[in-house]
Amino acid sequence: MNSGDQTALTVLRQTKGLKPNQRLLLQLYAAAPKLPNGAVQQTATRLAGELGWTPTLFSRVRKDLVEQGWLEEVDRVGNISVYRLGERTTGERRVVPLRSA
């Protein structure tokens, strides 16, 4: 099993309590090609099309997932936000805590 399959499986396991549309959107982010920082650099319109959704529905579901910590905004390109799976989704810590001396 490759790392993409592992990520999708982890996301599926971590999101058992979410609504079906929320789980589907997170699975799309898990399966999409990613930048080195884990971000998915595709527009909401394109991703919505992959799911057969309107961009409005996609944005509403994504906003809910960001507010709950399942997705996180990592960059902005012009007026387009770039997102990646959040720590809550993958179970991976992305930031190393600082130690005091």
Residue, then its C-alpha position, 0 to 999 in steps of 0.5 A: m500500500n502506498s502513502g496516498d492509500q494510507t492517507a486516504l485510509t487514515v482519513l476514512r478512519q478519522t472521520k467516522g462521525l462526520k456527515p457524508n458530504q464532509r467525509l467525501l470532501l476530505q477523501l477528495y483532498a486526501a486523493a488529490p495531487k499535493l504540493p510538498n507542504g501537503a496543499v491541494q492547489q486546485t480551485a473550488t470550482r474544479l474540485a466541486g466538479e470532481l464531486g458533481w457539486t456546485p461551487t457554493l455547496f463545496s465552499r460551504v462544506r469546506k468552510d465548515l471543515v476549516e472551522q472544525g479543524w479538519l482542513e487548514e488554509v496554508d496559502r493564498v494565490g491572489n484571491i484563491s485560498v489553498y488548503r490541506l488536510g488538517e492535523r485532526t484529519t491525518g493525526e499527524r503533527r505538522v509543527v514541532p513544539l518549541r522548548s524553553a531553555 
